[in-house]
Amino acid sequence: MQQTTADEQKKLLVLALACILFSISFAVILNRNYSTLYRSDIFFRWYATEKLFSENRNLYDSQNETEVTTFVYGSPRKTNFYYPAHLIIFTGPLALLPYSTAHIVWTTTVQFFFIISVWLSMRLAGWPDSINKLTLFLVMAIFFIPSLQHTIWGQFNSIGLLSLVLCYQALRNRQYTLAGVLAGGLTFKPHTTVLTLLFLLVWTIFKQERWGFYLGFLLAGLAMWASAEIFQPGWVCDFLAILGDYNPAQSVIDCVWNPHQALAGALVLASGVILAHNRRADAKSSAFAGCIALSLAVWSLVVPVIGMLHIIALPIAAVMVLSGLKRAYLTLYTPALYSMLLVYLLGIVGFFVGLSSPELYGMHIAWSELAYKITAPILITLFSVPLCLKPSD
């Protein structure tokens, strides 16, 4: 991690204050809008948790979705508590608050989680190489349209994002048991980081000193299971049963060509071979960083998700790829940097052009998704492969 001078520390203090002020202000603005207040993900989960506490009603009870959607939309719609019950570690304290207050607290918190994750990933990677560049990248990440959408709709992905970065830091410091505990945070929204978690679990096998990771992960898992079991016994079966009612969605691969999941399977298999190739890579190596980026990018291409809300890990993946290329493949660094910058700008341009006239309304999402949901993970995948194939440094 980079050391900072007194002048840089002053800049960091100003940046931190600016981030805090922005996050709180954004949360307050969203709180004053009926649509973002009651149609956000946190309202549905807050309501179910509050009913669990006040009426001992099952988190996954369909009555929750009927009452919530009738209140918000005027008629019942399909939605439910599609999360493991240990999410009440976060929703439980919020359910003790009036909803309006809980909404501000949560939308502020998810921004803090995201900002800290991006900042810490850059400091761990040693990229970029100055406070000004670090600040620029952080500002770009904050205004990354998927991260804005994530905040607007009160999502939970930044829990896993912060957990992953903290886990990565612990692995670099050879604190394997702590890393396993922190990896437990990937299970709050498990479907977005499955491939990354599998890589870490397999990577751990090949050196005995890493086996503490399993102990930490097991302890975290038991603690989270038990914390939810206290309030809702047998929640695991209820959770697995409710997943069958989840609204079907398409992955990026499904939108292109994926008969019988063949292309998605082939992509995951190829990635698995590459990840297994790095089973002995040191956690501080460019190859290991490349594996984290590859797993995040590939999984975002193959997992069925709606919209761009679930790809907020891409700035972290970009940091790992770009820092690794600067160390190990300098000839690829400039093409990677400028191609990613171009995609970032095109996504913003497409978004605002799509909003520029009533005739184009709706295209702002389609054009942004083309840039961020499709092109960006493909680029990160392509540029991470050379890092993963390079001998560990």
LUMRO-140003 format. One record per residue (C-alpha): residue in one letter; x, y negated, z negated. Coordinates in Angstrom, 3 decimals. Layout:
REM LUMRO-140003
(pt 'A',(X,Y,Z))
...
END
This chain:
REM LUMRO-140003
(pt 'M',(0.000,0.000,0.000))
(pt 'Q',(1.274,-3.443,0.925))
(pt 'Q',(2.539,-5.894,-1.717))
(pt 'T',(1.162,-9.429,-1.730))
(pt 'T',(2.818,-12.746,-2.423))
(pt 'A',(1.317,-15.465,-4.626))
(pt 'D',(0.070,-17.333,-1.543))
(pt 'E',(-1.539,-14.190,-0.179))
(pt 'Q',(-3.178,-13.511,-3.529))
(pt 'K',(-4.828,-16.937,-3.354))
(pt 'K',(-6.139,-16.110,0.126))
(pt 'L',(-7.425,-12.778,-1.171))
(pt 'L',(-9.255,-14.528,-4.008))
(pt 'V',(-10.949,-16.914,-1.562))
(pt 'L',(-11.836,-13.986,0.698))
(pt 'A',(-13.274,-12.000,-2.200))
(pt 'L',(-15.416,-14.940,-3.308))
(pt 'A',(-16.619,-15.479,0.259))
(pt 'C',(-17.556,-11.796,0.585))
(pt 'I',(-19.438,-11.856,-2.724))
(pt 'L',(-21.312,-15.034,-1.781))
(pt 'F',(-22.187,-13.690,1.677))
(pt 'S',(-23.383,-10.329,0.338))
(pt 'I',(-25.640,-11.846,-2.308))
(pt 'S',(-27.005,-14.487,0.075))
(pt 'F',(-27.756,-11.887,2.747))
(pt 'A',(-29.518,-9.706,0.171))
(pt 'V',(-31.654,-12.643,-1.021))
(pt 'I',(-32.638,-13.547,2.561))
(pt 'L',(-33.673,-9.946,3.266))
(pt 'N',(-35.598,-9.847,0.004))
(pt 'R',(-37.739,-12.785,1.121))
(pt 'N',(-38.836,-11.042,4.323))
(pt 'Y',(-41.793,-8.666,3.943))
(pt 'S',(-40.656,-6.326,6.700))
(pt 'T',(-37.115,-5.805,5.445))
(pt 'L',(-38.305,-5.733,1.833))
(pt 'Y',(-40.843,-2.931,2.162))
(pt 'R',(-39.733,-1.072,5.283))
(pt 'S',(-36.206,-0.540,4.052))
(pt 'D',(-35.057,2.915,3.039))
(pt 'I',(-34.572,1.898,-0.562))
(pt 'F',(-38.302,1.186,-1.049))
(pt 'F',(-39.321,4.732,-0.150))
(pt 'R',(-36.644,6.232,-2.445))
(pt 'W',(-37.293,3.730,-5.270))
(pt 'Y',(-41.001,4.559,-5.160))
(pt 'A',(-40.471,8.326,-5.294))
(pt 'T',(-38.006,7.982,-8.181))
(pt 'E',(-40.310,5.644,-10.102))
(pt 'K',(-43.153,8.167,-9.737))
(pt 'L',(-40.852,10.935,-10.934))
(pt 'F',(-40.112,8.946,-14.082))
(pt 'S',(-43.601,7.570,-14.751))
(pt 'E',(-45.797,10.512,-13.669))
(pt 'N',(-43.342,13.420,-13.445))
(pt 'R',(-44.275,13.680,-9.762))
(pt 'N',(-41.972,15.742,-7.558))
(pt 'L',(-39.511,13.592,-5.582))
(pt 'Y',(-40.483,15.477,-2.442))
(pt 'D',(-44.256,15.335,-2.999))
(pt 'S',(-46.066,14.379,0.220))
(pt 'Q',(-48.316,12.092,-1.831))
(pt 'N',(-45.384,9.692,-2.094))
(pt 'E',(-45.072,9.306,1.666))
(pt 'T',(-48.855,8.934,2.057))
(pt 'E',(-49.077,6.154,-0.531))
(pt 'V',(-45.967,4.315,0.624))
(pt 'T',(-46.657,4.375,4.346))
(pt 'T',(-50.322,3.473,3.874))
(pt 'F',(-49.234,0.466,1.817))
(pt 'V',(-46.542,-0.609,4.297))
(pt 'Y',(-48.072,0.306,7.653))
(pt 'G',(-51.798,0.578,6.904))
(pt 'S',(-51.935,4.297,7.704))
(pt 'P',(-49.993,7.436,6.706))
(pt 'R',(-46.726,8.152,8.522))
(pt 'K',(-44.125,10.875,8.318))
(pt 'T',(-41.305,10.126,5.927))
(pt 'N',(-40.079,11.569,2.665))
(pt 'F',(-37.194,11.778,0.185))
(pt 'Y',(-34.851,13.447,2.696))
(pt 'Y',(-31.900,13.368,0.314))
(pt 'P',(-30.460,15.711,-2.300))
(pt 'A',(-32.132,14.934,-5.613))
(pt 'H',(-28.853,13.837,-7.207))
(pt 'L',(-29.330,10.570,-5.322))
(pt 'I',(-31.213,9.597,-8.490))
(pt 'I',(-27.782,8.811,-9.915))
(pt 'F',(-28.250,5.619,-7.869))
(pt 'T',(-32.026,5.348,-7.484))
(pt 'G',(-32.710,6.178,-11.144))
(pt 'P',(-31.332,2.921,-12.605))
(pt 'L',(-33.005,1.002,-9.766))
(pt 'A',(-36.381,2.619,-10.533))
(pt 'L',(-36.229,1.064,-14.008))
(pt 'L',(-36.261,-2.378,-12.371))
(pt 'P',(-39.103,-4.210,-10.627))
(pt 'Y',(-38.827,-3.339,-6.947))
(pt 'S',(-37.945,-6.843,-5.743))
(pt 'T',(-35.031,-6.964,-8.183))
(pt 'A',(-33.963,-3.417,-7.299))
(pt 'H',(-33.934,-4.357,-3.610))
(pt 'I',(-31.557,-7.281,-4.148))
(pt 'V',(-29.302,-5.179,-6.359))
(pt 'W',(-29.132,-2.338,-3.842))
(pt 'T',(-28.671,-4.391,-0.665))
(pt 'T',(-25.883,-6.284,-2.411))
(pt 'T',(-24.303,-3.060,-3.674))
(pt 'V',(-24.211,-1.301,-0.301))
(pt 'Q',(-22.422,-4.313,1.166))
(pt 'F',(-19.849,-4.241,-1.631))
(pt 'F',(-19.293,-0.516,-1.036))
(pt 'F',(-18.746,-1.120,2.675))
(pt 'I',(-16.450,-4.124,2.263))
(pt 'I',(-14.324,-2.388,-0.371))
(pt 'S',(-14.096,0.718,1.826))
(pt 'V',(-12.877,-1.180,4.876))
(pt 'W',(-10.443,-3.301,2.878))
(pt 'L',(-8.967,-0.381,0.969))
(pt 'S',(-8.568,1.682,4.141))
(pt 'M',(-6.544,-1.124,5.726))
(pt 'R',(-4.348,-1.519,2.663))
(pt 'L',(-3.699,2.223,2.491))
(pt 'A',(-2.877,2.368,6.198))
(pt 'G',(-0.670,-0.719,6.110))
(pt 'W',(-2.543,-2.085,9.112))
(pt 'P',(-2.894,-4.842,10.189))
(pt 'D',(0.377,-6.343,9.026))
(pt 'S',(-0.739,-9.728,7.651))
(pt 'I',(-3.419,-11.126,5.371))
(pt 'N',(-4.861,-13.218,8.203))
(pt 'K',(-5.240,-10.191,10.474))
(pt 'L',(-6.658,-8.151,7.632))
(pt 'T',(-9.203,-10.882,7.015))
(pt 'L',(-10.130,-11.061,10.699))
(pt 'F',(-10.713,-7.317,10.913))
(pt 'L',(-12.771,-7.366,7.716))
(pt 'V',(-14.974,-10.172,9.033))
(pt 'M',(-15.453,-8.274,12.294))
(pt 'A',(-16.418,-5.178,10.292))
(pt 'I',(-18.927,-7.131,8.195))
(pt 'F',(-20.597,-8.409,11.370))
(pt 'F',(-20.422,-4.990,13.034))
(pt 'I',(-24.052,-4.575,14.102))
(pt 'P',(-24.440,-1.040,12.671))
(pt 'S',(-23.241,-2.260,9.262))
(pt 'L',(-25.678,-5.193,9.377))
(pt 'Q',(-28.495,-2.784,10.261))
(pt 'H',(-27.391,-0.512,7.436))
(pt 'T',(-27.815,-3.373,4.984))
(pt 'I',(-31.035,-4.685,6.500))
(pt 'W',(-32.740,-1.319,6.139))
(pt 'G',(-31.343,-0.502,2.691))
(pt 'Q',(-29.446,2.651,3.653))
(pt 'F',(-27.174,4.928,1.583))
(pt 'N',(-24.277,5.772,3.928))
(pt 'S',(-21.807,3.427,2.292))
(pt 'I',(-21.813,5.666,-0.818))
(pt 'G',(-20.141,8.395,1.217))
(pt 'L',(-17.890,5.891,2.963))
(pt 'L',(-16.470,4.547,-0.298))
(pt 'S',(-16.142,8.088,-1.636))
(pt 'L',(-14.174,9.131,1.444))
(pt 'V',(-11.712,6.238,1.257))
(pt 'L',(-11.160,6.727,-2.474))
(pt 'C',(-10.701,10.457,-1.865))
(pt 'Y',(-8.158,9.671,0.854))
(pt 'Q',(-6.274,7.420,-1.556))
(pt 'A',(-6.197,10.153,-4.212))
(pt 'L',(-4.946,12.700,-1.674))
(pt 'R',(-2.136,10.372,-0.624))
(pt 'N',(-1.176,10.110,-4.302))
(pt 'R',(-1.365,13.918,-4.688))
(pt 'Q',(-4.154,13.564,-7.253))
(pt 'Y',(-5.995,16.571,-5.874))
(pt 'T',(-8.501,17.194,-8.673))
(pt 'L',(-9.528,13.546,-8.627))
(pt 'A',(-9.813,13.721,-4.833))
(pt 'G',(-12.160,16.697,-5.156))
(pt 'V',(-14.353,14.817,-7.606))
(pt 'L',(-14.506,11.833,-5.266))
(pt 'A',(-15.302,14.104,-2.306))
(pt 'G',(-18.494,14.967,-4.151))
(pt 'G',(-19.708,11.525,-3.083))
(pt 'L',(-19.923,12.827,0.490))
(pt 'T',(-22.922,14.932,-0.532))
(pt 'F',(-25.293,12.045,-1.204))
(pt 'K',(-25.838,11.736,2.553))
(pt 'P',(-24.196,14.984,3.641))
(pt 'H',(-25.153,15.243,7.303))
(pt 'T',(-23.033,12.252,8.387))
(pt 'T',(-19.698,13.567,7.081))
(pt 'V',(-20.038,17.359,7.278))
(pt 'L',(-17.104,17.881,9.650))
(pt 'T',(-14.796,15.662,7.581))
(pt 'L',(-15.696,17.509,4.382))
(pt 'L',(-15.150,20.886,6.057))
(pt 'F',(-11.729,19.739,7.248))
(pt 'L',(-10.746,18.715,3.728))
(pt 'L',(-11.976,21.990,2.253))
(pt 'V',(-10.082,24.068,4.819))
(pt 'W',(-6.953,21.866,4.655))
(pt 'T',(-6.839,22.416,0.897))
(pt 'I',(-6.396,26.181,1.251))
(pt 'F',(-2.930,26.138,2.747))
(pt 'K',(-0.922,24.730,-0.153))
(pt 'Q',(-1.358,25.878,-3.726))
(pt 'E',(-0.696,22.412,-5.111))
(pt 'R',(-3.873,21.230,-3.372))
(pt 'W',(-6.175,23.770,-5.001))
(pt 'G',(-7.113,21.310,-7.700))
(pt 'F',(-9.288,19.741,-4.994))
(pt 'Y',(-11.644,22.729,-5.273))
(pt 'L',(-11.851,22.369,-9.037))
(pt 'G',(-12.703,18.674,-8.775))
(pt 'F',(-15.268,19.267,-6.039))
(pt 'L',(-16.874,22.092,-8.025))
(pt 'L',(-17.050,20.005,-11.197))
(pt 'A',(-18.571,17.078,-9.307))
(pt 'G',(-21.073,19.373,-7.619))
(pt 'L',(-22.152,20.955,-10.887))
(pt 'A',(-22.475,17.570,-12.557))
(pt 'M',(-24.604,16.182,-9.727))
(pt 'W',(-26.783,19.298,-9.556))
(pt 'A',(-27.328,19.264,-13.313))
(pt 'S',(-28.082,15.529,-13.449))
(pt 'A',(-30.923,16.034,-10.986))
(pt 'E',(-32.016,19.370,-12.482))
(pt 'I',(-32.727,17.649,-15.797))
(pt 'F',(-35.426,15.508,-14.187))
(pt 'Q',(-36.598,17.907,-11.505))
(pt 'P',(-35.948,21.605,-12.119))
(pt 'G',(-35.550,23.691,-8.974))
(pt 'W',(-34.942,20.667,-6.762))
(pt 'V',(-32.581,22.493,-4.385))
(pt 'C',(-35.367,24.701,-2.988))
(pt 'D',(-37.695,21.694,-2.711))
(pt 'F',(-35.039,19.741,-0.835))
(pt 'L',(-34.326,22.552,1.630))
(pt 'A',(-38.049,23.020,2.241))
(pt 'I',(-38.691,19.337,2.981))
(pt 'L',(-35.920,19.195,5.596))
(pt 'G',(-38.171,21.130,7.963))
(pt 'D',(-40.497,18.110,8.124))
(pt 'Y',(-37.750,15.670,9.129))
(pt 'N',(-38.578,13.767,12.305))
(pt 'P',(-36.570,15.283,15.172))
(pt 'A',(-33.806,13.110,16.601))
(pt 'Q',(-31.315,13.351,19.432))
(pt 'S',(-27.554,13.173,19.220))
(pt 'V',(-25.383,11.282,21.684))
(pt 'I',(-24.516,14.597,23.353))
(pt 'D',(-28.220,15.524,23.569))
(pt 'C',(-28.885,12.288,25.443))
(pt 'V',(-26.238,13.166,28.034))
(pt 'W',(-26.241,16.931,28.616))
(pt 'N',(-26.382,19.641,25.988))
(pt 'P',(-28.321,22.766,27.037))
(pt 'H',(-28.807,25.073,24.063))
(pt 'Q',(-26.354,22.883,22.076))
(pt 'A',(-23.545,24.265,24.236))
(pt 'L',(-21.641,21.013,24.759))
(pt 'A',(-21.973,20.004,21.115))
(pt 'G',(-20.775,23.423,20.017))
(pt 'A',(-17.813,23.306,22.382))
(pt 'L',(-16.825,19.852,21.154))
(pt 'V',(-17.010,20.904,17.505))
(pt 'L',(-15.087,24.099,18.242))
(pt 'A',(-12.326,22.232,20.063))
(pt 'S',(-12.137,19.727,17.236))
(pt 'G',(-11.994,22.558,14.741))
(pt 'V',(-8.982,24.040,16.526))
(pt 'I',(-7.228,20.671,16.485))
(pt 'L',(-8.057,20.120,12.815))
(pt 'A',(-6.837,23.611,11.928))
(pt 'H',(-3.584,22.814,13.726))
(pt 'N',(-2.989,20.191,11.045))
(pt 'R',(-3.773,22.432,8.079))
(pt 'R',(-0.342,21.722,6.595))
(pt 'A',(-0.166,18.001,7.418))
(pt 'D',(0.792,15.696,4.599))
(pt 'A',(-1.995,13.345,3.508))
(pt 'K',(0.255,10.341,4.202))
(pt 'S',(0.981,11.409,7.777))
(pt 'S',(-0.400,9.894,10.968))
(pt 'A',(-1.637,13.352,11.915))
(pt 'F',(-3.798,13.568,8.784))
(pt 'A',(-5.237,10.093,9.413))
(pt 'G',(-5.934,11.153,12.988))
(pt 'C',(-7.808,14.213,11.721))
(pt 'I',(-10.033,12.100,9.477))
(pt 'A',(-10.791,9.774,12.402))
(pt 'L',(-11.388,12.670,14.797))
(pt 'S',(-13.801,14.410,12.436))
(pt 'L',(-15.786,11.208,11.842))
(pt 'A',(-15.986,10.316,15.534))
(pt 'V',(-16.811,13.787,16.857))
(pt 'W',(-19.491,14.344,14.240))
(pt 'S',(-21.138,11.028,15.103))
(pt 'L',(-21.405,12.297,18.690))
(pt 'V',(-22.972,15.664,17.899))
(pt 'V',(-25.161,15.097,14.825))
(pt 'P',(-28.758,14.058,15.622))
(pt 'V',(-29.340,10.607,14.157))
(pt 'I',(-31.731,7.759,14.831))
(pt 'G',(-30.219,4.411,15.781))
(pt 'M',(-26.855,3.047,14.705))
(pt 'L',(-27.382,3.110,10.951))
(pt 'H',(-25.218,6.164,10.403))
(pt 'I',(-22.031,5.161,12.197))
(pt 'I',(-20.699,2.592,9.745))
(pt 'A',(-17.647,4.818,9.204))
(pt 'L',(-16.303,3.883,12.653))
(pt 'P',(-14.320,0.823,11.416))
(pt 'I',(-12.539,3.155,8.962))
(pt 'A',(-11.847,5.630,11.759))
(pt 'A',(-10.524,2.797,13.931))
(pt 'V',(-8.139,1.681,11.169))
(pt 'M',(-6.757,5.196,10.849))
(pt 'V',(-6.301,5.609,14.599))
(pt 'L',(-4.738,2.221,15.220))
(pt 'S',(-2.390,2.424,12.245))
(pt 'G',(-1.330,5.917,13.281))
(pt 'L',(-0.728,4.950,16.894))
(pt 'K',(1.355,1.950,15.840))
(pt 'R',(3.604,4.284,13.851))
(pt 'A',(3.697,7.332,16.102))
(pt 'Y',(2.618,6.355,19.654))
(pt 'L',(3.418,2.713,20.196))
(pt 'T',(2.786,2.984,23.957))
(pt 'L',(-0.844,3.909,23.237))
(pt 'Y',(-1.367,1.301,20.538))
(pt 'T',(-2.045,-1.715,22.773))
(pt 'P',(-4.488,0.096,25.115))
(pt 'A',(-6.323,1.492,22.086))
(pt 'L',(-6.478,-1.880,20.328))
(pt 'Y',(-7.781,-3.825,23.312))
(pt 'S',(-10.210,-1.176,24.493))
(pt 'M',(-11.775,-1.012,21.008))
(pt 'L',(-11.885,-4.807,20.822))
(pt 'L',(-13.585,-4.929,24.223))
(pt 'V',(-16.240,-2.424,23.154))
(pt 'Y',(-16.843,-4.395,19.958))
(pt 'L',(-17.378,-7.628,21.916))
(pt 'L',(-19.526,-5.975,24.573))
(pt 'G',(-21.805,-4.604,21.865))
(pt 'I',(-22.334,-8.098,20.458))
(pt 'V',(-22.833,-9.641,23.891))
(pt 'G',(-25.321,-6.940,24.867))
(pt 'F',(-27.230,-7.439,21.644))
(pt 'F',(-27.675,-11.189,22.067))
(pt 'V',(-28.312,-11.017,25.811))
(pt 'G',(-31.043,-8.499,25.076))
(pt 'L',(-32.596,-10.963,22.650))
(pt 'S',(-32.294,-13.899,25.034))
(pt 'S',(-35.681,-13.495,26.715))
(pt 'P',(-38.984,-11.662,26.073))
(pt 'E',(-38.489,-9.622,29.246))
(pt 'L',(-35.272,-8.110,27.912))
(pt 'Y',(-36.451,-7.529,24.356))
(pt 'G',(-35.649,-3.992,23.295))
(pt 'M',(-32.602,-3.818,25.513))
(pt 'H',(-30.536,-5.419,22.745))
(pt 'I',(-30.644,-2.130,20.852))
(pt 'A',(-30.039,0.001,23.937))
(pt 'W',(-26.990,-2.031,24.999))
(pt 'S',(-25.563,-2.143,21.490))
(pt 'E',(-26.010,1.602,21.140))
(pt 'L',(-24.224,2.126,24.446))
(pt 'A',(-21.243,0.296,23.011))
(pt 'Y',(-21.265,1.421,19.393))
(pt 'K',(-23.086,4.738,19.232))
(pt 'I',(-21.697,6.207,22.473))
(pt 'T',(-18.562,4.476,23.770))
(pt 'A',(-16.864,3.648,20.446))
(pt 'P',(-16.805,7.212,19.033))
(pt 'I',(-15.662,8.553,22.400))
(pt 'L',(-12.748,6.111,22.390))
(pt 'I',(-11.812,6.956,18.819))
(pt 'T',(-11.973,10.657,19.638))
(pt 'L',(-9.706,10.280,22.661))
(pt 'F',(-7.105,8.160,20.871))
(pt 'S',(-7.087,10.331,17.752))
(pt 'V',(-6.218,13.516,19.635))
(pt 'P',(-2.566,12.521,20.331))
(pt 'L',(-2.113,11.804,16.627))
(pt 'C',(-3.554,15.176,15.680))
(pt 'L',(-1.314,17.016,18.156))
(pt 'K',(1.843,15.260,17.010))
(pt 'P',(4.006,17.087,14.449))
(pt 'S',(3.277,15.754,10.969))
(pt 'D',(5.440,12.744,10.072))
END
